[in-house]
Amino acid sequence: AQSVTQLGSHVSVSEGALVLLRCNYSSSVPPYLFWYVQYPNQGLQLLLKYTTGATLVKGINGFEAEFKKSETSFHLTKPSAHMSDAAEYFCAVTLTGTASKLTFGTGTRLQVTL
Amino acid sequence: DTAVSQTPKYLVTQMGNDKSIKCEQNLGHDTMYWYKQDSKKFLKIMFSYNNKELIINETVPNRFSPKSPDKAHLNLHINSLELGDSAVYFCASSPAGSRYEQYFGPGTRLTVT
């Protein structure tokens, strides 16, 4: 079975500062990994995904994540936070071959302050 | 213009009632899902349909019954509602070539009193 762990349920950064949201996964086979964002009172939106190939993946809104197999990690970063980035971020995993079934982490709320 | 839509957006009802939530997608996707998000924001898949066929059925009380009249619609019917059913229910869909790229609806907040 696969799982993801998001370290830190709440992260606060200043506007313009680096954003780092942590995600570690557990999987017995090569995983597909995702980051989704949920703005208040909205559904989830796909930020970026890793399936195969390049381990550094770029997504929307300036976010990127790097798949590190040795560390079983898929941390989300953005060089400079913007107020509009304030939202809940979810890491998710699915196994190759069972691509319908996403398993989500518990989410990290990102707060951006002036 | 809306890709995945759900109705209603809010649903307040009493214990023991039966209610339905409707979902429609206009993306031409062939797979649809229902997720439950609890008060701690934890998201868990409940069901998935592919071309009207049930392909994922997680451990969900049988009071919950999905119905897919066609591949653009997936409804969720809940019988004998309980307090613990209070949550936000999300519908999602994905295309045939990329089942992991799921597009979510805005959610239905169900409150059982």
HADDOCK unambig.tbl for C-alpha pairs under 7 A between the chains (distance, minus, plus):
assign (segid A and resid 42 and name CA) (segid B and resid 106 and name CA) 4.82 0.50 0.50
assign (segid A and resid 42 and name CA) (segid B and resid 107 and name CA) 6.82 0.50 0.50
assign (segid A and resid 43 and name CA) (segid B and resid 104 and name CA) 5.45 0.50 0.50
assign (segid A and resid 43 and name CA) (segid B and resid 105 and name CA) 5.36 0.50 0.50
assign (segid A and resid 43 and name CA) (segid B and resid 106 and name CA) 4.18 0.50 0.50
assign (segid A and resid 43 and name CA) (segid B and resid 107 and name CA) 5.88 0.50 0.50
assign (segid A and resid 44 and name CA) (segid B and resid 104 and name CA) 5.55 0.50 0.50
assign (segid A and resid 45 and name CA) (segid B and resid 103 and name CA) 6.79 0.50 0.50
assign (segid A and resid 45 and name CA) (segid B and resid 104 and name CA) 6.79 0.50 0.50
assign (segid A and resid 99 and name CA) (segid B and resid 99 and name CA) 5.66 0.50 0.50
assign (segid A and resid 99 and name CA) (segid B and resid 100 and name CA) 5.26 0.50 0.50
assign (segid A and resid 100 and name CA) (segid B and resid 99 and name CA) 5.18 0.50 0.50
assign (segid A and resid 100 and name CA) (segid B and resid 100 and name CA) 5.57 0.50 0.50
assign (segid A and resid 104 and name CA) (segid B and resid 43 and name CA) 6.15 0.50 0.50
assign (segid A and resid 106 and name CA) (segid B and resid 41 and name CA) 6.65 0.50 0.50
assign (segid A and resid 106 and name CA) (segid B and resid 42 and name CA) 5.17 0.50 0.50
assign (segid A and resid 107 and name CA) (segid B and resid 41 and name CA) 7.00 0.50 0.50
